Amino acid sequence: MWIYKVKDYQEMSRRAAALLSAQIIAKPDSILGLATGSTPVGTYEYLVSWYQAGVLDFSEVRVVNLDEYRGISRDDEQSYYYFMKKHLFDHVNIRPENTHIPDGCGSYAEAVTQAYETLIRLLGGADLQLLGIGRNGHIGFNEPGDSFTETCHCVALAKSTIEANKRFFTREEDVPREAYTMGIGTIMRAKKIVLLASGEDKAEALRGALEGPITSWLPASVLRLHHDVTVVADEAALSLVNG
């Protein structure tokens, strides 16, 4: 595991974008596992700017997103499909048919998750998986629990996750209570993983992930078992980590 300690969110975003760019340049038809939420927004801004400057070409890139709320349509402004179009897809030359996100409006949860897991496996898994970390240590929407879930699945969101996400909605009652997510096994099969963290509110979770026991009660801790993980975190997020 490599840990890059950077000054602030802006530097974290630039460093993460550089890692993603290097992957695309080295392998133009890369499978990128991408994340949503406030953490990667700056990373996507850098990628868009570098594409507009002629540095990057997304024409052969394929994307598999980590997760999506259950029961929310793609044209809903709070859907992760909408998020990805707003922050990345609509601003680069990626082909729509090469962007994959779980179907939030699928009628049967098991059918949605099995189809998405099959798709990811047929593509060969992510060459590089981008992750954020939740305040409770979740990655994707894999919440703390009794065991690591192997494959894509539907999860009931923890109260702390709902609390963290309510800022994106008009009311807390509007926050979906369930989501589809890649499983821990799905994530761990990625060839490379980049974990981003910014801010004091992520410090305790990041310390647990990097220094605590490897446990399903702090899902991000499992990343220490992966052969190629890069952590890019700012000073505030790493403030509780020794050394």
C-alpha positions as CSV (number, residue, x, y, z in Angstrom):
1,M,0.0,0.0,0.0
2,W,1.2,3.5,-0.9
3,I,0.1,6.5,1.1
4,Y,0.3,10.0,-0.4
5,K,-0.2,12.7,2.2
6,V,-1.2,16.0,0.4
7,K,-1.9,19.4,1.7
8,D,-5.6,19.8,0.9
9,Y,-8.6,18.7,-1.1
10,Q,-7.3,20.5,-4.3
11,E,-4.0,18.7,-4.2
12,M,-5.7,15.4,-3.4
13,S,-8.0,15.8,-6.5
14,R,-5.0,16.7,-8.8
15,R,-3.0,13.7,-7.6
16,A,-6.0,11.3,-8.0
17,A,-6.7,12.7,-11.5
18,A,-3.0,12.1,-12.4
19,L,-3.3,8.5,-11.4
20,L,-6.4,8.0,-13.5
21,S,-4.9,9.8,-16.4
22,A,-1.8,7.6,-16.3
23,Q,-4.0,4.6,-16.4
24,I,-6.0,5.9,-19.4
25,I,-2.8,6.9,-21.3
26,A,-1.1,3.5,-20.6
27,K,-4.3,1.5,-21.5
28,P,-6.7,3.6,-23.7
29,D,-9.4,0.9,-23.3
30,S,-9.2,0.8,-19.5
31,I,-12.1,-0.4,-17.4
32,L,-12.4,2.3,-14.7
33,G,-14.4,1.7,-11.6
34,L,-15.7,5.2,-10.5
35,A,-17.2,6.7,-7.4
36,T,-19.7,9.4,-6.6
37,G,-20.2,11.8,-3.7
38,S,-18.4,15.0,-2.9
39,T,-14.9,13.5,-2.6
40,P,-14.2,12.7,-6.3
41,V,-15.8,15.9,-7.8
42,G,-12.5,17.7,-7.9
43,T,-10.8,14.7,-9.5
44,Y,-13.4,14.7,-12.3
45,E,-12.9,18.5,-12.8
46,Y,-9.2,17.9,-13.4
47,L,-10.0,15.1,-15.8
48,V,-12.4,17.2,-17.8
49,S,-9.9,20.1,-18.0
50,W,-7.2,17.8,-19.2
51,Y,-9.5,16.3,-21.8
52,Q,-10.4,19.8,-23.0
53,A,-6.7,20.6,-23.2
54,G,-6.2,17.5,-25.5
55,V,-4.3,15.5,-23.0
56,L,-6.8,12.7,-22.5
57,D,-9.0,10.6,-24.8
58,F,-12.0,8.7,-23.3
59,S,-13.2,7.2,-26.6
60,E,-12.2,3.7,-25.7
61,V,-12.6,3.9,-21.9
62,R,-15.3,1.9,-20.2
63,V,-16.8,2.7,-16.8
64,V,-18.4,0.6,-14.1
65,N,-19.7,2.7,-11.3
66,L,-19.7,1.6,-7.7
67,D,-23.3,2.1,-6.8
68,E,-26.7,3.6,-7.2
69,Y,-29.6,4.4,-5.0
70,R,-32.5,1.9,-5.2
71,G,-35.8,3.3,-6.4
72,I,-34.5,6.4,-8.0
73,S,-34.7,7.1,-11.8
74,R,-31.7,8.0,-13.9
75,D,-33.2,11.5,-14.7
76,D,-33.5,12.3,-11.0
77,E,-31.0,14.9,-10.0
78,Q,-29.9,12.9,-7.0
79,S,-29.2,9.7,-9.0
80,Y,-25.6,8.7,-9.4
81,Y,-26.2,8.3,-13.1
82,Y,-27.2,12.0,-13.2
83,F,-24.1,12.8,-11.1
84,M,-21.7,11.1,-13.4
85,K,-23.2,12.8,-16.5
86,K,-23.1,16.2,-14.8
87,H,-19.5,15.9,-13.5
88,L,-17.8,13.8,-16.2
89,F,-19.7,12.0,-18.9
90,D,-21.3,15.0,-20.6
91,H,-17.9,16.8,-20.8
92,V,-15.6,14.2,-22.3
93,N,-15.8,11.9,-25.4
94,I,-16.8,8.8,-23.6
95,R,-19.4,6.7,-25.4
96,P,-22.7,6.4,-23.6
97,E,-22.8,2.6,-24.3
98,N,-19.5,2.3,-22.4
99,T,-20.9,3.8,-19.1
100,H,-22.4,1.3,-16.7
101,I,-24.3,2.1,-13.5
102,P,-26.7,-0.2,-11.6
103,D,-30.4,0.2,-12.6
104,G,-31.9,2.0,-9.7
105,C,-35.4,1.4,-10.9
106,G,-35.0,-2.3,-11.6
107,S,-38.0,-4.2,-10.3
108,Y,-36.2,-7.0,-8.6
109,A,-33.1,-6.3,-6.5
110,E,-31.6,-9.8,-7.0
111,A,-31.9,-9.5,-10.8
112,V,-30.3,-6.0,-10.8
113,T,-27.3,-7.1,-8.7
114,Q,-26.7,-10.4,-10.5
115,A,-26.8,-8.6,-13.9
116,Y,-24.4,-6.0,-12.7
117,E,-22.0,-8.5,-11.2
118,T,-22.1,-10.5,-14.4
119,L,-21.4,-7.4,-16.5
120,I,-18.3,-6.5,-14.4
121,R,-17.0,-10.0,-14.7
122,L,-17.5,-10.2,-18.5
123,L,-15.6,-6.9,-18.8
124,G,-12.7,-8.5,-16.9
125,G,-13.1,-6.3,-13.7
126,A,-11.9,-2.8,-13.1
127,D,-8.3,-2.0,-14.1
128,L,-8.4,0.8,-11.6
129,Q,-11.1,1.3,-8.9
130,L,-11.6,4.7,-7.4
131,L,-13.0,4.8,-3.9
132,G,-14.0,7.2,-1.2
133,I,-14.4,6.3,2.5
134,G,-17.5,6.9,4.6
135,R,-17.4,8.2,8.1
136,N,-18.2,4.7,9.3
137,G,-15.6,3.2,7.1
138,H,-17.9,2.0,4.3
139,I,-16.6,1.7,0.7
140,G,-19.2,1.8,-2.0
141,F,-22.3,1.3,0.1
142,N,-20.8,-1.7,1.9
143,E,-21.9,-0.8,5.5
144,P,-20.3,-2.2,8.7
145,G,-21.7,-5.7,9.5
146,D,-21.1,-9.3,10.4
147,S,-19.3,-10.2,7.2
148,F,-17.8,-9.0,3.9
149,T,-20.3,-9.3,1.1
150,E,-18.7,-11.0,-1.9
151,T,-20.7,-9.7,-4.9
152,C,-23.0,-6.9,-6.0
153,H,-25.9,-6.6,-3.7
154,C,-28.7,-4.4,-2.3
155,V,-28.0,-2.9,1.1
156,A,-30.0,-1.1,3.7
157,L,-28.1,2.2,4.3
158,A,-26.8,2.9,7.8
159,K,-28.2,5.8,9.8
160,S,-24.9,7.6,9.6
161,T,-24.8,7.2,5.8
162,I,-28.3,8.6,5.5
163,E,-27.3,11.5,7.8
164,A,-24.2,12.2,5.7
165,N,-26.1,12.2,2.4
166,K,-29.1,14.2,3.5
167,R,-27.3,17.4,2.6
168,F,-27.9,16.5,-1.1
169,F,-31.7,16.3,-0.6
170,T,-34.4,18.7,0.3
171,R,-35.4,16.7,3.3
172,E,-33.9,13.7,5.2
173,E,-37.1,11.7,4.4
174,D,-36.2,12.0,0.7
175,V,-32.9,10.1,1.1
176,P,-33.3,6.6,-0.2
177,R,-33.0,3.9,2.4
178,E,-31.5,1.3,0.1
179,A,-28.8,1.2,-2.6
180,Y,-27.2,-1.2,-5.0
181,T,-23.4,-1.5,-4.6
182,M,-20.5,-3.6,-5.8
183,G,-19.6,-6.1,-3.1
184,I,-16.3,-6.2,-1.2
185,G,-15.2,-9.1,-3.4
186,T,-16.1,-7.2,-6.6
187,I,-14.0,-4.2,-5.4
188,M,-11.1,-6.4,-4.3
189,R,-10.9,-8.0,-7.7
190,A,-9.9,-4.7,-9.3
191,K,-6.3,-4.7,-10.5
192,K,-5.6,-1.4,-8.8
193,I,-7.4,0.6,-6.2
194,V,-7.1,4.3,-5.4
195,L,-8.7,5.4,-2.1
196,L,-9.4,9.1,-1.5
197,A,-10.0,10.9,1.8
198,S,-10.3,14.6,2.7
199,G,-11.3,16.4,5.8
200,E,-11.2,15.9,9.6
201,D,-14.6,14.0,9.5
202,K,-12.8,11.1,7.7
203,A,-9.8,11.0,10.1
204,E,-11.2,8.4,12.5
205,A,-12.4,6.1,9.7
206,L,-9.1,6.4,7.8
207,R,-7.1,5.6,10.9
208,G,-9.2,2.5,11.5
209,A,-8.8,1.4,7.9
210,L,-5.0,1.9,7.9
211,E,-4.0,0.9,11.5
212,G,-6.9,-1.0,13.1
213,P,-7.9,-4.6,12.8
214,I,-9.1,-5.9,9.5
215,T,-12.8,-6.3,10.2
216,S,-16.1,-6.2,8.4
217,W,-17.2,-3.7,11.0
218,L,-14.9,-1.3,9.2
219,P,-15.2,-2.3,5.6
220,A,-12.3,-0.2,4.2
221,S,-9.8,-2.1,6.4
222,V,-10.0,-5.0,4.0
223,L,-8.1,-2.9,1.4
224,R,-4.9,-3.8,3.3
225,L,-5.2,-7.3,1.8
226,H,-5.1,-6.0,-1.7
227,H,-1.8,-6.1,-3.6
228,D,-2.0,-2.6,-5.2
229,V,-3.7,0.1,-3.2
230,T,-2.8,3.8,-3.3
231,V,-4.3,6.1,-0.6
232,V,-4.4,9.8,-1.5
233,A,-5.5,11.8,1.6
234,D,-5.0,15.3,2.8
235,E,-3.4,16.4,6.1
236,A,-6.8,16.6,7.9
237,A,-7.9,13.1,6.9
238,L,-4.5,11.7,8.0
239,S,-4.3,13.7,11.2
240,L,-4.9,10.6,13.4
241,V,-2.6,8.2,11.5
242,N,0.7,7.5,13.1
243,G,3.7,8.6,11.1
